[in-house]
């Protein structure tokens, strides 16, 4: 890996750092309007274009700054641009890109990805959503998706459904683009969550939702292949969420440890506190290195890129929960107060080990890859 940033990448980081003071932290009490304002501000520095572009290391630089500033804004923008927009950018028609991506690039459009189901979870073969073909070449969809980030405000949904269960998941699944106003679309009340409360989440249900053939993303039956093609970037994105939260915990803890005194000196100089700061710094730096290594691998079509992205998600997601715990310990009672920044970061960190494949699933994926590579004696 070349660790030297290009001039363009340095400018991306500089632009994001200059924007950071203008990004408001989205919490329950300032909600969707603040989130919408943040997305327009991000569009002004071409953040959405960076996510959809080929400079994945540049994406890492920009995303870390955003996730550090407001994890909820990062997660919501990730759901719109990476989870919804990236598959369209890679596999969509020119008309689909014009209709769905142009509003996103301007900061005015919102998308959401519907893959997870209540009973199936990450087991796509257990999915029950069905798309039945009509004599006119269109489809009628019936099914539901759970934990759909941005569902309360999305203009459109990328919805995974069976088109031929007998063909199995490799050839029997298809992604459909469903407009919010389409007949048969039902969106539940927003779901209350432990963390990332500024990123709206709801369940989505389709009841006899009829769409034309133009709603198919790519070709019928390509859904699973499309999903596996974009999933590593979503793992990488969760790594960036974790990294940003970890950096925020580390920076705020260091500032607090320098300013808070006990027994005549800053608490950071006590071994117990200083050791925690050292662990936090080490975990953040290692997380950044493995995440950017995975990004570099993706850019250069490294055959190990997907495994590296899985490793990055596994490490950073577990590290950030340790980092948030250390931050809480340093702040002690001041961090335990509801509404404090550390309290919010502590809650926000927890999702990283769950979303887009749990730590257990990442370990299984990595282990399976290792077992394929090494022959028995």
URHUCOR-V394524 format. One line per field, one symbol per residue. phi: phi as a letter, one per 40 degrees, with the letter a starting at -180 (. if undefined). psi: psi as a letter, one per 20 degrees, with the letter a starting at -180 (. if undefined). burial: I if it has 9 or more other C-alpha atoms within 8 Angstrom, else O. A space follows every 50 residues. Layout:
phi=???
psi=???
burial=???
This chain:
phi=.ccccccccccdcccccccdccccccbccbfcccccccccccccbgcccc ccccccccddcccdcccccadcccccccccccccccdcccbccdcccccb cdccccgccbbabbbcbdccgccccccbcbbccbdcgcabbbiabbfccg dcbccabbbcacbacccgccbbbacbcbcdcccgcbbccdccbcbfcccc bacbbbbfccbccccccgbdgcdcccccccddccccccccdccccccccc ccccccccccbafgadccccdccdcccccccccccccccccccccccccb fcccdccccccccdcccccccccccccccccfdccccdgccccccccccc cdcbcfhcdccccccccccccccbccc
psi=poipqrhghhhggggghhhghipqpprhiibhggggghhghhhhjkghhg hiainhhhgggghggghhgnhggghghghggghghghghhirrhhhgggh hghghijiqprqpngpqghhcinhijqippopqrhiiaqppprqqqlopj hijqhrqoppqpinhhirhhjjqqpqopqhjqpippprqppprgaliiop qrqpppolopqrhiipocqpijgghgghhighhhggghhhgggggggggg ghhggghhhpqpkjqqhhipghghhghgggggggggggghghggghhghj kpijggghhgggggghhhghhgghghghhghchhhippiqghgghgghhh hhigqlorhghgggggghgghhhoqq.
burial=OOOOOOOOIIOIIOIIIOIIOOIOOIIOOOIOOIIIOIIIIIIOOIIIII IIOOOIIIIIIIIIIIIIIIIIIIIIIIIIIIIIIIIIIOIIIOOIIOOI IIIIIIIIIIIIIIIIIOOIOOOIOOIOIIIOIOOOOIIIIIIIIIIIII IIOIIIIIIIIIIIIOOIIIIIIIIIIIOIOIOIIOIOOIIOOOIIIIII IIIIIIIOIIIOOOIIIOOIIIIIOIIOOIIIIIIIIIIIIIIIIIIIII OOIIOIIIOOIOOOOIIIOOOOIIOIIOIIIOIIOOIIOIIIIIIIIIIO OOOOIIIIIIIIIIIIIIIIIOIIIIIIOIIOOOIIOOOIOIIIIIIIII OIIIOIIIIOOIIOIIOOIOOOOOOOO
